[in-house]
Amino acid sequence: MKTFFHSSHRTFLFLATSLLFTESDARDVEGEVQYNKDSCWDIGYIDYVGSAGLCQLSCTITEGCNSFGFRHDWLGRCHLCSWTYPRTDTSCSSTTEPCHTWGLRLEGGVDAASILNDGIEQSTKICSGSLRNKDALELAQDLNVIVKKYGDGGFDSVSSFMSNLPSAAAQAAAVLLGETKKCRRKFTGPTRSCRYGGLVFHQLRAFLIYVDGGSASRAFPAGFDNYRKALLQNHQIFLADNGWMNNLTLQKINKFYSQLPLHMKTEGILYEAMFATQTVRDAWLCNGNFAGSLGTSKRGFNVFQTQVGDSREQAFPNDTPNIPPSFDLQMTVTRHEVAHQFDRIIYNRADSRLKDMKTMLTAASQGNDDSWLRSNVGDSYFQGAPQEIIASQVGNQYLASSSSQLRLAATRLTKSDNWTPPTYQTVTEGVPTLTRENKSCASTSKQLGTVYTAQECVDRAMNDSSCSYEIMYSTEYSYSWGCYCCQPFDALSCPSEDALYNDHSLWDVYQYKNTDATPECDGTGLPLSWFLFNVEILTPVGSSITTFFENEVDGEVITVEALITRDGDNNNGIASIDLPFCDKIDFGYDTATGIVNSVSEHASSCTFSCQDDENWSLTTNTGKKYFCSWVAYKPRKRCKRVGDDGRRARSVCLQACSMC
């Protein structure tokens, strides 16, 4: 197993709650301590460690580590060092002192097996309510250090620890088996106040997962955890939600992971890890003071505390033809955070093709929001945070409605054919002229604060260089909402009324300056190039089958398999995609730049519909061909069959298999 204790550039993927990272009520440092001095890290480092005391414990159980350096001010990083003296003095960038703590390993060492056994013994008090909350936190933190080290293989050569495993695991399993609904309600679940009993049980579950080689049987023995058990058993996702998510949300999350192509898990989500930890940090009601102790594996990410059905969010910009309804927020966040893990597919492959493609497209997209599929997020954001590109454009859009992303991208290439530019009036500079009643600006450049008249808003805009020539002002609610400067039309390559303004009964748009700029419209193939980049990520190496995600309803999508062909003359780029509901779509490339410069006309109207693929067939050993109509007679059995082109019937015979 790969190490949590890093000697390379990779970092332990768990989210800090703030830049200053110290867990409350954490283990204290023992022995000599020096503040604002750092250690070397020749043994490695660990991110998101909860305190200097836990860093000291980590050093003590790591072979060759003699001193540690804990950084309070950056990710809770713990340096592990073979030296017995500090490496250097450090300056403190935070207003809170100290920012760094240096110290030696615990004198006399520690017995990891004893810490584990004592922790399991103490955990028997949780369901009776006899373990103090402070003691439960300290117990969980100590167990977390031991569990991570064990999961890393750090005790494999420690015979006293390994020989103790069977009995320790049996005791831990017995503790979890004794967790009743009453215990979950009072001590280990989402109570009305911060309780750390569940955090202890979280460590016991992780310990058993490692001992049992990824099995969920002993980690989740209770019937009320069946969906969490299935999530781990079937998809290697260890959910740390403090028992908060309801069954509907758990069902939808299980379904989502079941629909991802296998390589997205092995190369992305689970890369070199037995399992990934999906946390819902806010569900623990402890202000994030334990965030480092939720991390039990090398891979992990955090999602919002919201249930499926609570709220929705629109991921597509206004110029998307036949724009889909907004998507469930919990599933949008889950897809976004999971898509962050797909970066590994690009950067860890020996073949640099996808990495080079992303670099080229990012550079080519600079300066134009419309180059990005999520133009409502914008170029400046993606240029400043390139780690959000795949998370946003794959997670928020492609995994929710792939055909909508295709329509948007194709329209951006051909939109100049039927483009109508926005019109602007000649106005008196500095005077608000109502030009668009009951409209709001789709994008704003700055909030100007609360005002009471449109003139007051204009006065502020005139003195702000980031404002252009329009403001958005509400007569009824300016005292509460304030007013805004509107984003100028030249931020878009083909600005239109629909792209620039939304209908809104409580906002009005005022023009207060004249603009000498002229709206221009030159179609761009960059969104299509980004779309095909997304298709590349979703396609297994060497495969001609890719996956489209369609028609989200109540957080759940339908997956459709499409056939792709490649163009050997253009860096082996995708030459065509054949979809059951849109027929074949062809793509052409500029040979000089590699950017898409042509697409089939019907691509901009390609919309998902629930139908069978008339081109799918299955040929028997006797040479007889069968089609989706044959599948429809015995769908339970035949929807699992793989056709002549490698696609499963259930992914293309959508009506026959009742997929929608």
Secondary structure per residue as TSV (DSSP state, phi and psi in degrees):
chain	resnum	aa	ss	phi	psi
A	1	M	-	360.0	146.4
A	2	K	-	-77.7	160.1
A	3	T	-	-87.9	146.2
A	4	F	S	-82.2	-21.9
A	5	F	S	-94.8	96.2
A	6	H	B	-81.3	136.2
A	7	S	S	-116.7	5.8
A	8	S	S	-120.2	-170.9
A	9	H	S	-79.8	-11.2
A	10	R	-	-70.0	148.2
A	11	T	-	-118.7	156.4
A	12	F	-	-76.5	115.6
A	13	L	-	-83.6	81.2
A	14	F	-	-135.6	143.8
A	15	L	-	-83.8	129.6
A	16	A	-	-78.9	152.9
A	17	T	S	-86.2	-20.7
A	18	S	S	-162.2	170.7
A	19	L	S	-66.0	-37.4
A	20	L	S	-88.6	113.2
A	21	F	-	-117.4	98.7
A	22	T	-	-145.0	123.8
A	23	E	-	-76.2	141.6
A	24	S	T	-72.3	153.7
A	25	D	T	54.4	32.0
A	26	A	-	-87.2	167.6
A	27	R	-	-55.2	135.7
A	28	D	-	-83.5	154.2
A	29	V	-	-76.5	140.9
A	30	E	-	-112.2	146.5
A	31	G	S	86.0	-159.7
A	32	E	-	-65.4	135.5
A	33	V	E	-134.2	137.3
A	34	Q	E	-127.7	134.3
A	35	Y	E	-97.8	150.1
A	36	N	T	53.4	39.9
A	37	K	E	-130.6	141.8
A	38	D	E	-111.8	160.9
A	39	S	-	-107.6	169.5
A	40	C	-	-73.1	175.1
A	41	W	-	-138.0	43.3
A	42	D	S	-69.2	-19.5
A	43	I	S	-87.5	-22.8
A	44	G	E	134.4	-169.9
A	45	Y	E	-150.9	161.2
A	46	I	E	-131.3	135.5
A	47	D	S	-97.0	155.1
A	48	Y	S	61.1	41.6
A	49	V	-	-83.4	139.8
A	50	G	-	-74.4	-23.3
A	51	S	-	-164.8	168.3
A	52	A	H	-63.6	-35.7
A	53	G	H	-64.2	-39.5
A	54	L	H	-70.7	-31.4
A	55	C	H	-64.8	-42.3
A	56	Q	H	-61.7	-42.1
A	57	L	H	-62.9	-41.2
A	58	S	H	-61.7	-40.0
A	59	C	H	-64.0	-42.9
A	60	T	H	-64.0	-33.6
A	61	I	T	-93.0	5.7
A	62	T	S	-105.9	122.8
A	63	E	T	-60.4	131.9
A	64	G	T	88.2	-7.9
A	65	C	-	-87.3	125.1
A	66	N	-	-113.8	-22.4
A	67	S	E	-146.7	164.4
A	68	F	E	-136.1	157.7
A	69	G	E	-132.9	121.9
A	70	F	E	-108.0	127.4
A	71	R	E	-100.7	106.1
A	72	H	T	-69.9	-25.5
A	73	D	T	-97.7	3.5
A	74	W	S	-154.4	99.1
A	75	L	T	64.4	9.3
A	76	G	T	58.7	43.3
A	77	R	E	-77.9	135.5
A	78	C	E	-114.4	113.4
A	79	H	E	-87.8	135.7
A	80	L	E	-113.8	124.8
A	81	C	E	-134.4	144.7
A	82	S	S	-83.9	-14.8
A	83	W	-	-73.3	164.2
A	84	T	S	-112.4	19.7
A	85	Y	S	-147.0	158.6
A	86	P	-	-65.7	154.8
A	87	R	S	-81.2	-45.0
A	88	T	E	-163.8	160.4
A	89	D	E	-74.3	153.8
A	90	T	-	-130.7	148.9
A	91	S	-	-95.3	153.1
A	92	C	-	-104.9	117.6
A	93	S	-	-87.5	-10.1
A	94	S	S	-95.6	158.8
A	95	T	S	-80.2	-9.9
A	96	T	S	-101.4	127.2
A	97	E	S	-102.1	149.1
A	98	P	-	-86.0	167.0
A	99	C	S	-99.1	-22.6
A	100	H	E	-135.0	143.9
A	101	T	E	-129.5	129.0
A	102	W	E	-115.1	144.8
A	103	G	E	-165.3	173.6
A	104	L	E	-94.0	160.6
A	105	R	-	-59.8	161.3
A	106	L	-	-62.7	130.3
A	107	E	T	-63.3	130.1
A	108	G	T	85.8	-6.5
A	109	G	-	73.3	-173.5
A	110	V	-	-137.9	155.9
A	111	D	-	-101.5	102.6
A	112	A	H	-59.6	-37.6
A	113	A	H	-62.4	-38.1
A	114	S	H	-67.9	-40.8
A	115	I	H	-60.9	-43.2
A	116	L	H	-63.2	-49.1
A	117	N	H	-64.0	-43.8
A	118	D	H	-63.3	-39.5
A	119	G	H	-63.1	-43.7
A	120	I	H	-65.4	-40.2
A	121	E	H	-62.4	-43.7
A	122	Q	H	-65.8	-31.1
A	123	S	H	-67.1	-17.7
A	124	T	T	-66.2	-15.0
A	125	K	T	-86.8	-10.6
A	126	I	G	-64.3	-50.1
A	127	C	G	-70.9	-15.2
A	128	S	G	-90.4	-8.6
A	129	G	T	78.7	14.3
A	130	S	-	-96.4	2.6
A	131	L	S	-102.5	122.5
A	132	R	-	-62.0	147.7
A	133	N	H	-60.0	-41.9
A	134	K	H	-62.3	-41.8
A	135	D	H	-66.9	-34.5
A	136	A	H	-65.0	-39.7
A	137	L	H	-64.3	-47.6
A	138	E	H	-61.4	-38.8
A	139	L	H	-63.4	-46.0
A	140	A	H	-62.4	-40.0
A	141	Q	H	-66.1	-43.3
A	142	D	H	-64.8	-44.1
A	143	L	H	-62.1	-36.5
A	144	N	H	-60.8	-42.2
A	145	V	H	-62.2	-43.8
A	146	I	H	-67.6	-44.0
A	147	V	H	-63.8	-44.1
A	148	K	H	-61.4	-43.0
A	149	K	H	-64.7	-41.4
A	150	Y	H	-65.4	-44.8
A	151	G	H	-61.1	-26.6
A	152	D	T	-79.7	-9.5
A	153	G	T	85.4	12.9
A	154	G	T	-71.5	-13.1
A	155	F	T	-110.8	8.7
A	156	D	T	-58.6	-30.3
A	157	S	T	-100.1	6.0
A	158	V	-	-97.2	98.6
A	159	S	H	-62.3	-36.3
A	160	S	H	-64.4	-35.1
A	161	F	H	-74.7	-46.3
A	162	M	H	-67.0	-37.1
A	163	S	H	-69.6	-21.2
A	164	N	H	-83.4	-14.2
A	165	L	H	-58.3	-49.4
A	166	P	H	-56.3	-44.8
A	167	S	H	-71.6	-38.9
A	168	A	H	-64.1	-41.9
A	169	A	H	-65.2	-40.0
A	170	A	H	-63.0	-40.2
A	171	Q	H	-68.0	-41.1
A	172	A	H	-63.4	-41.4
A	173	A	H	-62.6	-38.2
A	174	A	H	-65.3	-38.1
A	175	V	H	-62.9	-47.5
A	176	L	H	-67.2	-33.6
A	177	L	H	-64.3	-25.6
A	178	G	T	-87.0	2.2
A	179	E	-	-78.0	106.3
A	180	T	-	-90.5	173.0
A	181	K	H	-61.2	-35.7
A	182	K	H	-64.3	-43.6
A	183	C	H	-63.0	-43.5
A	184	R	I	-59.9	-41.8
A	185	R	I	-67.7	-36.7
A	186	K	I	-97.7	-32.8
A	187	F	I	-130.3	-25.9
A	188	T	I	-122.0	3.7
A	189	G	S	-119.8	-164.0
A	190	P	-	-76.7	75.9
A	191	T	-	-74.9	179.5
A	192	R	S	-80.1	-8.3
A	193	S	S	-138.4	169.7
A	194	C	-	-67.5	119.1
A	195	R	-	-129.7	135.6
A	196	Y	-	-100.8	3.0
A	197	G	H	-59.3	-40.5
A	198	G	H	-64.7	-31.1
A	199	L	H	-67.4	-35.7
A	200	V	H	-65.2	-47.2
A	201	F	H	-62.7	-32.4
A	202	H	H	-59.5	-41.1
A	203	Q	H	-66.9	-40.1
A	204	L	H	-63.6	-40.1
A	205	R	H	-62.4	-46.1
A	206	A	H	-61.7	-40.9
A	207	F	H	-58.4	-46.4
A	208	L	H	-69.2	-34.1
A	209	I	H	-60.8	-44.3
A	210	Y	H	-65.6	-45.5
A	211	V	H	-60.8	-40.4
A	212	D	T	-91.0	13.1
A	213	G	T	66.0	30.5
A	214	G	T	100.2	-7.2
A	215	S	-	-68.2	145.3
A	216	A	-	-100.3	-1.7
A	217	S	T	-59.6	-48.9
A	218	R	T	-86.1	-24.3
A	219	A	T	-70.7	-33.9
A	220	F	S	-128.9	76.1
A	221	P	-	-80.6	-20.6
A	222	A	S	-81.4	144.3
A	223	G	G	-62.3	-30.9
A	224	F	G	-73.7	-3.3
A	225	D	G	-109.9	19.9
A	226	N	H	-59.3	-39.3
A	227	Y	H	-70.0	-35.4
A	228	R	H	-68.3	-38.0
A	229	K	H	-61.9	-44.6
A	230	A	H	-64.8	-37.5
A	231	L	H	-61.2	-40.1
A	232	L	H	-76.0	-47.4
A	233	Q	H	-64.8	-41.6
A	234	N	H	-91.3	-28.0
A	235	H	H	-128.7	1.0
A	236	Q	-	59.0	36.1
A	237	I	E	-110.4	116.4
A	238	F	E	-94.7	108.8
A	239	L	E	-86.8	121.9
A	240	A	E	-110.6	74.5
A	241	D	S	-110.9	7.6
A	242	N	T	60.0	29.1
A	243	G	T	71.3	17.7
A	244	W	-	-83.4	-41.2
A	245	M	S	-63.9	139.8
A	246	N	-	-83.5	171.5
A	247	N	H	-63.0	-36.5
A	248	L	H	-62.1	-46.2
A	249	T	H	-62.2	-42.9
A	250	L	H	-64.3	-38.3
A	251	Q	H	-61.5	-46.0
A	252	K	H	-66.1	-38.5
A	253	I	H	-67.3	-42.1
A	254	N	H	-58.4	-44.1
A	255	K	H	-62.5	-42.6
A	256	F	H	-58.2	-48.2
A	257	Y	H	-65.5	-32.0
A	258	S	H	-68.1	-21.6
A	259	Q	H	-91.4	-10.1
A	260	L	S	-76.1	137.1
A	261	P	-	-57.0	146.5
A	262	L	H	-56.4	-39.9
A	263	H	H	-66.9	-22.6
A	264	M	H	-66.9	-27.2
A	265	K	I	-84.4	-52.8
A	266	T	I	-69.0	-38.3
A	267	E	I	-90.3	-18.7
A	268	G	I	-114.8	-79.6
A	269	I	I	-60.2	-43.4
A	270	L	T	-107.5	12.6
A	271	Y	T	-45.7	114.9
A	272	E	T	59.1	28.1
A	273	A	S	-133.4	150.2
A	274	M	S	-69.4	-36.2
A	275	F	-	-156.6	163.8
A	276	A	E	-113.9	146.5
A	277	T	E	-102.8	118.5
A	278	Q	E	-100.5	112.7
A	279	T	E	-101.2	152.1
A	280	V	-	-123.3	79.8
A	281	R	G	-58.4	-40.3
A	282	D	G	-66.6	-20.1
A	283	A	G	-71.5	-10.0
A	284	W	G	-88.2	-9.1
A	285	L	-	56.3	34.6
A	286	C	S	-125.3	22.3
A	287	N	T	58.2	24.7
A	288	G	T	71.9	13.8
A	289	N	T	-73.2	3.0
A	290	F	T	-128.9	12.9
A	291	A	H	-52.5	-39.3
A	292	G	H	-62.7	-30.3
A	293	S	H	-80.8	-8.3
A	294	L	H	-77.1	-24.2
A	295	G	-	-75.2	120.8
A	296	T	-	-127.7	-2.1
A	297	S	S	-140.1	169.2
A	298	K	S	-69.4	-21.8
A	299	R	E	-116.5	136.4
A	300	G	E	-175.6	163.4
A	301	F	E	-161.5	162.3
A	302	N	E	-116.3	144.6
A	303	V	-	-125.2	168.4
A	304	F	-	-70.6	157.5
A	305	Q	S	-88.5	81.6
A	306	T	-	-148.7	145.2
A	307	Q	-	-92.8	155.5
A	308	V	T	-58.6	130.2
A	309	G	T	98.8	-10.7
A	310	D	S	-71.8	-44.2
A	311	S	-	-157.4	170.0
A	312	R	E	-134.7	163.1
A	313	E	E	-146.9	137.6
A	314	Q	-	-90.8	125.4
A	315	A	-	-98.6	-13.7
A	316	F	S	-103.7	143.9
A	317	P	-	-72.9	168.1
A	318	N	T	-65.2	-24.0
A	319	D	T	-86.1	12.2
A	320	T	S	-73.5	119.6
A	321	P	T	-62.8	138.7
A	322	N	T	49.0	53.4
A	323	I	-	-55.9	132.6
A	324	P	-	-72.8	162.5
A	325	P	-	-62.1	159.7
A	326	S	-	-62.8	158.8
A	327	F	E	-106.2	156.2
A	328	D	E	-58.8	133.2
A	329	L	H	-67.6	-44.1
A	330	Q	H	-60.1	-44.5
A	331	M	H	-72.0	-31.7
A	332	T	H	-62.3	-45.6
A	333	V	H	-65.5	-42.2
A	334	T	H	-61.7	-46.4
A	335	R	H	-61.5	-40.3
A	336	H	H	-62.5	-50.1
A	337	E	H	-68.0	-37.2
A	338	V	H	-64.5	-40.3
A	339	A	H	-65.2	-24.7
A	340	H	H	-56.7	-32.9
A	341	Q	T	-72.8	-15.9
A	342	F	T	-73.3	-14.6
A	343	D	H	-56.6	-31.0
A	344	R	H	-64.2	-30.5
A	345	I	H	-60.2	-36.9
A	346	I	H	-76.2	-48.8
A	347	Y	H	-87.8	-15.0
A	348	N	S	-101.0	-7.9
A	349	R	S	-76.4	144.0
A	350	A	S	-64.3	-35.5
A	351	D	S	-77.4	121.4
A	352	S	-	-88.7	10.9
A	353	R	H	-57.3	-49.3
A	354	L	H	-67.3	-39.1
A	355	K	H	-63.2	-43.7
A	356	D	H	-64.7	-37.3
A	357	M	H	-65.1	-43.8
A	358	K	H	-63.3	-42.7
A	359	T	H	-61.1	-44.6
A	360	M	H	-64.9	-44.6
A	361	L	H	-68.6	-36.8
A	362	T	H	-62.7	-45.0
A	363	A	H	-66.2	-41.2
A	364	A	H	-68.8	-25.7
A	365	S	H	-83.1	-9.5
A	366	Q	T	-60.3	132.6
A	367	G	T	93.8	-2.0
A	368	N	-	-140.0	113.6
A	369	D	G	-59.5	-35.9
A	370	D	G	-70.7	-8.3
A	371	S	G	-71.9	-19.9
A	372	W	S	-99.5	141.7
A	373	L	T	-64.6	-34.7
A	374	R	T	-99.3	66.5
A	375	S	T	-65.1	-21.0
A	376	N	T	-70.9	-14.5
A	377	V	T	-90.3	-48.9
A	378	G	-	102.8	160.4
A	379	D	H	-64.7	-45.7
A	380	S	H	-60.2	-35.5
A	381	Y	H	-66.6	-48.7
A	382	F	H	-70.1	-33.8
A	383	Q	H	-66.2	-35.5
A	384	G	H	-83.0	-21.0
A	385	A	-	-135.3	69.2
A	386	P	T	-61.9	-19.7
A	387	Q	T	-68.2	-11.6
A	388	E	H	-93.4	-5.3
A	389	I	H	-62.9	-54.8
A	390	I	H	-69.8	-41.9
A	391	A	I	-56.5	-40.6
A	392	S	I	-82.2	-48.2
A	393	Q	I	-82.6	-29.4
A	394	V	I	-89.2	-51.2
A	395	G	I	-65.8	-50.5
A	396	N	I	-77.3	-30.0
A	397	Q	I	-111.9	-64.9
A	398	Y	I	-58.7	-43.4
A	399	L	T	-74.3	-6.4
A	400	A	T	-105.6	-37.5
A	401	S	-	-160.2	87.9
A	402	S	H	-63.8	-40.3
A	403	S	H	-68.7	-30.5
A	404	S	H	-65.5	-37.9
A	405	Q	H	-67.1	-38.4
A	406	L	H	-62.4	-45.7
A	407	R	H	-59.9	-45.3
A	408	L	H	-59.4	-47.9
A	409	A	H	-64.4	-43.8
A	410	A	H	-65.4	-38.0
A	411	T	H	-65.3	-36.6
A	412	R	H	-63.8	-30.2
A	413	L	H	-75.7	-37.4
A	414	T	H	-109.6	6.2
A	415	K	G	-64.6	-23.5
A	416	S	G	-65.7	-18.1
A	417	D	G	-64.9	-35.9
A	418	N	G	-127.6	38.3
A	419	W	-	-87.7	134.6
A	420	T	-	-117.7	115.9
A	421	P	-	-73.7	155.6
A	422	P	-	-72.0	155.3
A	423	T	-	-114.9	150.4
A	424	Y	-	-133.3	151.1
A	425	Q	-	-91.2	166.5
A	426	T	-	-92.9	118.8
A	427	V	-	-125.3	168.4
A	428	T	-	-85.4	123.1
A	429	E	T	-60.6	133.3
A	430	G	T	87.8	-2.2
A	431	V	S	-113.7	125.6
A	432	P	-	-70.4	123.5
A	433	T	E	-115.7	118.6
A	434	L	E	-67.1	113.9
A	435	T	E	-113.9	-24.6
A	436	R	E	-141.2	95.5
A	437	E	T	-78.2	142.6
A	438	N	T	56.6	40.6
A	439	K	E	-130.6	151.3
A	440	S	E	-122.2	158.5
A	441	C	E	-80.0	133.7
A	442	A	S	-64.9	-33.3
A	443	S	S	-134.8	140.7
A	444	T	E	-120.7	155.3
A	445	S	E	-103.0	-23.4
A	446	K	E	-165.2	142.8
A	447	Q	E	-90.6	126.4
A	448	L	-	-98.3	7.0
A	449	G	-	90.8	178.8
A	450	T	-	-78.4	136.2
A	451	V	-	-138.1	172.2
A	452	Y	S	-122.5	-7.5
A	453	T	S	-143.5	157.9
A	454	A	H	-64.7	-34.1
A	455	Q	H	-64.2	-40.2
A	456	E	H	-62.5	-38.4
A	457	C	H	-64.9	-43.8
A	458	V	H	-63.0	-40.1
A	459	D	H	-58.6	-41.3
A	460	R	H	-68.9	-39.7
A	461	A	H	-64.7	-37.1
A	462	M	H	-63.5	-27.3
A	463	N	T	-97.4	10.6
A	464	D	-	-122.0	116.3
A	465	S	T	-68.6	-17.6
A	466	S	T	-80.8	-7.8
A	467	C	-	-91.9	155.0
A	468	S	-	-109.2	-90.0
A	469	Y	S	-145.0	0.7
A	470	E	E	-134.4	149.6
A	471	I	E	-125.9	160.6
A	472	M	E	-117.1	121.1
A	473	Y	E	-137.0	139.8
A	474	S	-	-113.4	118.1
A	475	T	T	-61.1	-39.9
A	476	E	T	-77.4	-35.4
A	477	Y	T	-126.4	19.3
A	478	S	H	-62.7	-28.8
A	479	Y	H	-65.9	-22.7
A	480	S	H	-107.9	-47.1
A	481	W	H	-82.4	-22.6
A	482	G	-	76.3	-169.0
A	483	C	-	-130.6	164.6
A	484	Y	E	-133.1	149.1
A	485	C	E	-84.5	136.2
A	486	C	E	-85.7	146.2
A	487	Q	-	-67.0	133.7
A	488	P	-	-68.9	156.2
A	489	F	G	-66.5	-24.4
A	490	D	G	-73.9	1.0
A	491	A	G	-76.4	-14.4
A	492	L	S	-112.5	147.3
A	493	S	S	-77.0	-31.7
A	494	C	S	-132.4	71.8
A	495	P	-	-65.5	140.5
A	496	S	-	-140.7	166.3
A	497	E	H	-57.8	-44.7
A	498	D	H	-66.5	-34.8
A	499	A	H	-76.4	-29.0
A	500	L	H	-93.9	-25.6
A	501	Y	E	-136.3	145.2
A	502	N	E	-115.5	152.0
A	503	D	E	-70.4	134.3
A	504	H	-	-160.6	121.6
A	505	S	T	-72.0	-13.5
A	506	L	T	-111.7	-1.6
A	507	W	-	-115.9	153.8
A	508	D	E	-135.0	151.6
A	509	V	E	-109.9	130.2
A	510	Y	E	-118.2	137.5
A	511	Q	E	-99.1	133.4
A	512	Y	-	-127.6	-1.0
A	513	K	S	-140.7	157.5
A	514	N	-	-91.0	149.9
A	515	T	-	-117.9	132.5
A	516	D	-	-86.1	-13.9
A	517	A	-	-70.8	150.7
A	518	T	-	-114.0	126.6
A	519	P	-	-57.2	134.4
A	520	E	-	-124.9	155.9
A	521	C	-	-141.6	102.5
A	522	D	-	-119.2	118.4
A	523	G	-	-58.5	146.1
A	524	T	-	-126.0	135.3
A	525	G	S	-89.4	1.2
A	526	L	H	-63.7	-42.9
A	527	P	H	-58.6	-38.9
A	528	L	H	-66.3	-35.7
A	529	S	H	-65.6	-39.7
A	530	W	H	-65.3	-41.0
A	531	F	H	-58.9	-46.8
A	532	L	H	-68.2	-29.8
A	533	F	H	-61.4	-42.5
A	534	N	H	-62.8	-41.8
A	535	V	H	-60.0	-40.3
A	536	E	H	-59.5	-43.0
A	537	I	H	-62.5	-39.8
A	538	L	H	-78.6	-8.2
A	539	T	S	-99.7	124.2
A	540	P	-	-59.9	149.4
A	541	V	T	-57.2	130.4
A	542	G	T	79.2	1.4
A	543	S	-	-95.9	151.9
A	544	S	S	-105.3	13.1
A	545	I	E	-118.4	128.7
A	546	T	E	-124.2	172.2
A	547	T	E	-119.0	131.7
A	548	F	E	-105.5	145.4
A	549	F	E	-116.6	125.6
A	550	E	E	-137.0	156.1
A	551	N	E	56.9	55.6
A	552	E	E	-61.9	127.5
A	553	V	E	-132.7	121.7
A	554	D	T	52.1	40.4
A	555	G	T	86.4	-3.4
A	556	E	E	-116.6	136.8
A	557	V	E	-111.6	170.2
A	558	I	E	-108.6	134.5
A	559	T	E	-100.0	137.8
A	560	V	E	-129.1	131.9
A	561	E	E	-92.4	132.6
A	562	A	E	-120.2	153.3
A	563	L	E	-96.4	136.5
A	564	I	E	-119.6	149.4
A	565	T	E	-121.6	157.7
A	566	R	E	-118.0	155.4
A	567	D	E	-106.7	104.6
A	568	G	T	-64.9	-18.5
A	569	D	T	-86.1	-10.7
A	570	N	T	-126.0	65.6
A	571	N	T	55.2	31.9
A	572	N	T	58.4	30.7
A	573	G	E	-69.2	167.3
A	574	I	E	-73.2	122.2
A	575	A	E	-92.9	-29.2
A	576	S	E	-158.1	155.4
A	577	I	E	-129.5	128.3
A	578	D	E	-109.7	109.8
A	579	L	E	-105.7	143.9
A	580	P	T	-58.3	-32.4
A	581	F	T	-105.0	0.8
A	582	C	T	-136.2	3.6
A	583	D	E	63.3	-166.9
A	584	K	E	-81.8	133.3
A	585	I	E	-117.3	124.4
A	586	D	E	-101.3	149.1
A	587	F	E	-127.8	141.7
A	588	G	E	-121.0	156.3
A	589	Y	E	-126.6	148.6
A	590	D	-	-75.1	118.4
A	591	T	T	-66.1	-24.2
A	592	A	T	-79.7	-41.1
A	593	T	T	-104.0	-22.2
A	594	G	-	81.0	5.0
A	595	I	-	-85.8	142.8
A	596	V	E	-61.4	132.9
A	597	N	E	-126.5	0.5
A	598	S	E	-154.8	153.4
A	599	V	E	-154.3	151.7
A	600	S	-	-56.2	142.2
A	601	E	G	-58.7	-36.3
A	602	H	G	-77.9	-2.5
A	603	A	G	-62.2	-36.5
A	604	S	G	-73.4	-7.6
A	605	S	G	-118.6	7.3
A	606	C	-	-65.6	112.3
A	607	T	-	-129.0	136.6
A	608	F	-	-59.2	137.1
A	609	S	-	-142.3	146.6
A	610	C	-	-81.2	98.5
A	611	Q	-	-149.4	165.2
A	612	D	B	-87.6	147.5
A	613	D	-	-82.1	113.4
A	614	E	T	-70.1	-13.0
A	615	N	T	-92.9	-8.9
A	616	W	-	-77.8	139.7
A	617	S	-	-150.5	161.2
A	618	L	E	-133.8	124.2
A	619	T	E	-105.4	127.2
A	620	T	-	-80.2	174.0
A	621	N	T	-62.9	-22.9
A	622	T	T	-87.0	-2.1
A	623	G	S	92.2	2.9
A	624	K	-	-82.1	135.7
A	625	K	E	-98.9	139.6
A	626	Y	E	-125.1	152.9
A	627	F	-	-126.5	-174.1
A	628	C	H	-60.6	-29.4
A	629	S	H	-62.7	-33.3
A	630	W	H	-69.0	-39.6
A	631	V	H	-60.2	-36.4
A	632	A	H	-63.5	-23.9
A	633	Y	H	-73.5	-33.1
A	634	K	S	-137.7	67.1
A	635	P	H	-62.6	-35.1
A	636	R	H	-58.4	-36.9
A	637	K	H	-93.4	-43.1
A	638	R	H	-83.6	-19.3
A	639	C	T	-66.4	-16.1
A	640	K	T	-85.5	-11.0
A	641	R	-	-71.8	147.4
A	642	V	B	-100.7	129.5
A	643	G	-	-80.3	-178.5
A	644	D	T	-61.7	-29.5
A	645	D	T	-93.2	5.4
A	646	G	S	93.7	-2.7
A	647	R	-	-93.1	140.3
A	648	R	B	-74.3	146.4
A	649	A	G	-58.6	-39.9
A	650	R	G	-65.5	-18.6
A	651	S	G	-94.3	-4.4
A	652	V	T	-133.3	-28.8
A	653	C	B	-92.5	70.5
A	654	L	T	-68.4	-40.1
A	655	Q	T	-72.6	-45.3
A	656	A	T	-59.8	-34.1
A	657	C	T	-98.9	9.4
A	658	S	T	50.3	48.2
A	659	M	-	-84.1	-10.8
A	660	C	-	-153.0	360.0
